């Protein structure tokens, strides 16, 4: 659920009564990277802990952070985009666990028409390795998150 939907409509208890485990979207908007304006960077870390604590109090049990990563056959993603997105996903996961929520780490690799399966595997292996390295640096309980 969006944070506002969970809080304003008090859906947590209602969903739990119906056997649904509620979760909250933790990221806010994406903005172009200054160094690579074609690539998005996910926002929302600045006030993340208080928002997640409020979501937990409202009934959320997990949180999700989507990090779009644009990919083509040759120039995207840039190293800067991979570093920024892996850092934000790891920080999100650590803050989410601090708030008592299970983090769902979602690197969303978006392929253009010229990227093939080999490129897909290359980018996925690279970004997932980077994310888990950053998660380890932040002390994230890897067994306590979903990706």
C-alpha positions in Angstrom: 0.0 0.0 0.0 1.0 3.6 -0.4 1.9 5.1 3.0 -1.0 7.6 2.8 -3.5 4.8 2.0 -2.3 2.6 4.9 -2.4 5.5 7.4 -5.4 7.6 6.2 -7.7 4.7 5.6 -6.6 2.6 8.5 -6.4 -0.5 6.4 -3.9 -2.5 8.4 -6.3 -4.0 11.0 -9.0 -4.6 8.3 -6.5 -6.5 6.1 -5.2 -8.6 8.9 -8.7 -9.6 9.9 -9.1 -10.9 6.3 -5.9 -12.9 6.4 -3.8 -10.4 4.4 -0.4 -9.3 5.6 -0.1 -5.6 4.9 2.9 -3.9 3.5 3.9 -0.4 2.6 5.7 1.2 -0.3 8.7 2.9 1.2 10.2 4.8 -1.8 8.8 8.0 -3.0 9.6 9.4 -6.5 12.4 8.9 -8.9 14.4 11.8 -10.2 17.0 11.9 -12.9 20.6 11.4 -11.8 22.6 14.6 -12.3 25.5 12.7 -13.7 23.3 10.7 -16.1 20.0 12.4 -16.7 18.5 9.5 -18.6 18.7 7.3 -15.5 16.4 7.5 -12.5 17.4 7.5 -8.9 14.9 6.6 -6.2 14.2 9.0 -3.4 12.7 8.8 0.1 15.6 8.0 2.5 15.6 11.3 4.4 12.5 10.7 6.4 12.2 6.9 6.0 12.5 5.8 9.6 9.6 7.8 11.0 7.4 6.9 8.0 8.2 3.2 8.5 7.6 3.3 12.2 4.2 4.9 11.5 3.5 2.2 8.9 4.4 -0.5 11.4 2.1 1.0 14.0 -0.7 1.1 11.4 -0.3 -2.6 10.8 2.3 -3.0 8.0 4.7 -6.0 8.4 6.9 -5.5 5.4 8.1 -2.7 3.2 9.1 -2.4 -0.4 11.6 -0.2 -2.2 11.6 -0.2 -6.0 14.8 1.0 -7.7 14.4 1.2 -11.5 17.6 0.5 -13.4 17.6 1.2 -17.1 19.5 -1.2 -19.3 20.4 -1.4 -23.0 23.0 -3.3 -24.9 25.9 -1.0 -24.4 25.7 2.2 -22.4 23.1 1.7 -19.6 23.2 1.2 -16.7 26.1 3.4 -15.8 28.3 2.5 -12.9 27.1 5.6 -11.1 23.5 4.5 -11.4 24.3 1.0 -10.1 26.2 2.4 -7.1 23.5 4.9 -6.2 20.7 2.3 -6.5 22.5 -0.4 -4.6 23.4 2.1 -1.8 19.8 3.3 -1.5 18.4 -0.3 -1.5 20.8 -1.3 1.2 20.1 1.8 3.3 16.3 1.1 2.9 16.7 -2.5 4.0 18.7 -1.5 7.1 16.2 1.2 8.1 13.3 -1.1 7.4 14.7 -3.8 9.7 15.4 -1.1 12.3 11.7 -0.2 12.2 10.7 -3.9 12.6 9.6 -4.5 9.0 10.8 -7.1 6.5 12.3 -5.3 3.6 11.6 -6.3 0.0 14.6 -5.2 -2.0 13.5 -4.7 -5.6 16.1 -3.8 -8.2 13.8 -3.4 -11.2 16.0 -3.8 -14.3 14.2 -2.3 -17.3 15.5 -3.5 -20.6 15.3 -1.7 -23.9 14.7 -3.5 -27.2 18.4 -4.0 -28.0 19.4 -5.8 -24.7 19.6 -9.5 -25.0 19.5 -12.4 -22.4 23.2 -12.3 -21.9 23.1 -8.6 -21.1 20.2 -9.3 -18.7 22.2 -11.9 -16.8 25.2 -9.6 -16.7 23.4 -6.7 -15.3 21.3 -8.7 -12.8 24.4 -10.5 -11.4 26.2 -7.2 -11.1 23.4 -5.2 -9.3 22.4 -8.1 -7.0 26.0 -8.6 -6.0 26.4 -4.9 -5.3 23.2 -4.8 -3.3 24.2 -7.7 -1.1 27.6 -6.3 -0.5 26.1 -3.0 0.6 23.5 -4.8 2.7 26.4 -6.6 4.5 28.2 -3.3 5.1 25.0 -2.0 6.7 24.5 -5.1 8.9 21.2 -6.1 7.2 20.0 -9.5 8.1 19.9 -11.0 4.6 17.9 -13.9 5.8 15.3 -11.3 7.0 14.6 -9.7 3.6 13.1 -10.7 0.3 14.5 -9.8 -3.1 
